[in-house]
Amino acid sequence: MRIAVLGAGYVGLVSGACFAEFGVNVTIVDTDPDKVAALRRGVIPIYEPGLDRLVTENHADGRLTFTTDLAEAMEGADCVFLAVGTPSRRGDGHADLQYVYAAAEGVARAAKRDGLVLVTKSTVPVGTGRKIQEIVRRVRPDLTIHVASNPEFLREGNAIGDFMRPDRVVLGADDEAAFATLRRLYRPLYLIETPIVAASLETAELIKYSANAFLATKITFINEIADLCEKVGADVHDVARGMGLDGRIGRKFLHPGPGYGGSCFPKDTLALAMTARDAGSPMKLVETTIAVNDARKEAMAERVVAALGGDVQGKSIGILGVTFKPETDDMRDAPSLVILPRLLLAGARVTAHDPQLGQARQVLPAGIAYAATPHVVGLGLEGHAEDADGLALHVAAERRDHPLGHRLLAGVVHRDGGLDQLHRRAR
């Protein structure tokens, strides 16, 4: 099979490389000539474990190519995937679909034959597929172009595994021809008996938003439980473990921390809330989740200040982890974007370490010092405070490459080595 992928961002690049690994001939098209040139040289614009190898090997084998020419990318393609950005629209939280609609129109104009399947990989609100159908029929009434939805469920830091060994594949379409083409594309996953969920366009679109909103709510719930544990003397990690062993609940996403961030949960919860309001069915739980998560990020900076005696003027604070989660360089809506500026404004001297600091240096405010290793921010191999007055806010809620691993989570260590507990005493 042959496919084209529009957009060499996170979703497009990971999806294209993984399809190529399946043996599919993939052409990724992007409007940025510098990015395309870099990809041809093997320079990957994002950090994702294993992605550089997949791109390099499949490009060398001729299964994965890059271009700025849409017509060239579509030559002989069975499917065209839309993997362009859908950021929150400034001011109201709706998903901004201008790039999706422009890409769909471009594909329709460049199409040369009947039977092409135009697939939305980007996360889009309910009704987007129908709008794309209208665009396609208006632009090319002479051709039969099938419109489908195939939302991605990729976790940054584990995206290759999520694509190759997914919990499920969701397909949305109106006709069997589209389903047949997509099932053929995903045939390698039949060997591991991956469930295929075939549904309408609307259902497929809503599955993605519903899944992300539920996970965001789960994170927010355990964070509020963590606050209660702090007040009553309970251990939130033991509470989470006791909850997670219940098969109806599960262990994942029960890690207390500074709130969710990233490229998906913040914008997708907002978009779902706005879609629900537009449909006359407001989702109060989702709206509350958004509000509680925003407040959580603000509160974390206040907790650090309080743990250091209520005044951090002139004090040194070490930060371990600034991206929104481990194993990524993504800074979109990272809690550190709220927490670190608050500490600077309070007069603290901040030193940060993260294995992937590329984006962080560009978006965090001036005045932050960056450490090449976790020890430089003040933690020795034995976990003793050496130089900093306060150590260290573990901004992401999972383990990073520092000596304490899970033992330090959103905690503050004083110079004497004692931990002021925000949620749990280090063990």
Secondary structure as UniProt FT lines:
FT   STRAND          2..6
FT   HELIX           10..21
FT   TURN            22..23
FT   STRAND          25..29
FT   HELIX           33..40
FT   TURN            41..42
FT   TURN            49..50
FT   HELIX           51..60
FT   TURN            61..62
FT   STRAND          64..67
FT   HELIX           70..74
FT   TURN            75..76
FT   STRAND          79..82
FT   TURN            90..92
FT   HELIX           98..110
FT   TURN            114..115
FT   STRAND          117..120
FT   TURN            126..127
FT   HELIX           128..139
FT   TURN            141..142
FT   STRAND          146..149
FT   TURN            156..157
FT   HELIX           159..164
FT   STRAND          169..172
FT   HELIX           176..185
FT   HELIX           187..192
FT   STRAND          196..199
FT   HELIX           201..232
FT   HELIX           236..244
FT   TURN            247..249
FT   TURN            252..253
FT   HELIX           265..278
FT   TURN            279..280
FT   HELIX           284..307
FT   TURN            308..310
FT   TURN            313..314
FT   STRAND          316..320
FT   TURN            332..333
FT   HELIX           336..345
FT   TURN            346..347
FT   STRAND          349..353
FT   HELIX           358..363
FT   TURN            366..367
FT   STRAND          369..370
FT   HELIX           374..377
FT   TURN            381..382
FT   STRAND          390..393
FT   TURN            403..404
FT   HELIX           405..407
FT   STRAND          412..414
FT   TURN            415..416
FT   STRAND          419..420
//
